[in-house]
Amino acid sequence: MDIIAKILVVDDEIMVTKTLKTLLKLEGYSNVYCYNSPKEAIEWLKENKCSVIISDFIMPEMNGIEFLIKAKEINPDVTQILLTGYADKENAIKAINEVGIFKYIEKPWNNDDIVLNIKNAIERTNLKIQLKNKIVELEELNKNLENIVKERTNELINSNNKLETIIKNLSDGLLLLNSNNIIEQANKASYKILKAKDELLGKNFFELVINEKDVKTSLNVNESIYLKDFSVVDYDTNSTLPVELSLSKILLRDEVKTIVLIRDVLSQKENERLKDDFIATLTHDLRTPVLASINALEFALKGTLGNLNKEQNELFQTMKRSLEDMLGLVNVLLEVYRYESGKMHLVKNDFDMVSLIKDSIQELKPLSDKSNIVFEFNQEDEITVNADRSEIKRVIFNILGNAIKHSFDNGKIQVRVEVVKNNDVKVCIRDYGEGMTKEDLSELFKKFSRGNNKKRLPSTGLGLYLSKQIVEAHRGTIEAKSEINEGAEFTFVLCGAYKALKAVL
């Protein structure tokens, strides 16, 4: 209980105020203020707050009800108790109902009863003040919340306006489909790309495009797919225009939707055609004369055109090697192009991987002998695979050639081939030479990438890139592990290539 609460006692009889003050002091209440004049009490209330007012009903200047009404106007939170005689009991009850007085106590009072009522009155005042403060806090919180909601709403409106502007001015078509592939929303570019002359909304999207290779477009929620083999009919020119699609299935407000990004790739196809023309030109105008020059030098070196002296022979040999290197680079560029454009078709047949590796080692032996490098490959049992032999030989040649170039003199290169799970065939080639940094490893299979350790990587930057294309065309994988001065290990896997798998099928 708040014993420091202020208590105001008003009664025209001095004996009553003194008695109440003494009683309350005995109960521990030290802040008891007594007045025998209601007007003086009103003046005190104008400068002070109190928790409880105890007022007599019959007083000469004004009665208790009039006084308590004025007191309530000054201090609305105060709790009021009216002292009344038995004869005024009816008026006291009326005051409780009309004015909102907390209690009335009949004279003479019971000390325990009046002390208990004062305690309850103080608690009531404190609860009212606390409630009022909470209401103020809630109003302030609500005001802050309204401001936050307003700010967030403005942010969302701005973000939405930005998004709408982006979608509106997007050069690619953007559509929203329902679960039945019916178009629900479409941006302006969609109408242009789809050659739509009327409303797109409500139409089945896949009835507006041609699926050239019957590509499956079924997706699960949160999955995406990128599709190339689609086109749109242009009825004005009676032709088809190539498009590329990006589909993403999402769950939007408990409904399955598909977001479609559609891109006009006519100009891209034209660029590809120009690229094809360039490659054809490269093949005819560069590869053919280089081959002719090599053949001419071979005739000269054989003495067909007359005997050569030592200096002439060395010069022609150098020219021939340079032209062969150039021809090799042109051939690699052509091979890379064919794989990237999807124009390389594998010619698969059955062959022994062990024999292929032995043949490759034998062909590279003159190069390894220069640095006294030994090959360790002692497998005898055949491992028959179904793959493109010439392309796999190119991969093995690239890896073995790099291993020789970057091995230390008098070193060794270990080769092993084995059949692993799911009839996959794994080939590992391990050297103990210069090795590579982690930075070099991360760039190793990228086109034209040489890494930081330029001694380690191929001069053209295409050999390992092409090897990766070849292995992946066989549905395989290729990887490398290395440490500086600890050598490198290249591993490629041909998935399901073991001949036993084909026999079972």
Secondary structure, DSSP 8 states (H G I E B T S, - for coil): --TT--EEEE-S-HHHHHHHHHHHHHTT---EEEES-HHHHHHHHHH---SEEEEES--SSS-HHHHHHHHHHH-TT-EEEEEE-GGGHHHHHHHHHHH--SEEEESS--HHHHHHHHHHHHHHHHHHHHHHHHHHHHHHHHHHHHHHHHHHHHHHHHHHHHHHHHHHT-SSEEEEE-TT-BEEEE-HHHHHHTT-SS--TTSBGGGTSEETT-------TT-EEEEEEEEEEETTTTEEEEEEEEEEEEEETTEEEEEEEEEE-HHHHHHHHHHHHHHHHHIIIIIHHHHHHHHHHHHHHTTTT----HHHHHHHHHHHHHHHHHHHHHHHHHHHHHHHTT------EEEEHHHHHHHHHHHHHHHHHHTT-EEE----S--EEEE-HHHHHHHHHHHHHHHHHTS-TT-EEEEEEEE-GGG-EEEEEEE-SS---HHHHHHTTSTT---S-TTTS-SSS-HHHHHHHHHHHTT-EEEEEEETTTEEEEEEEETT-BHHHHHH-
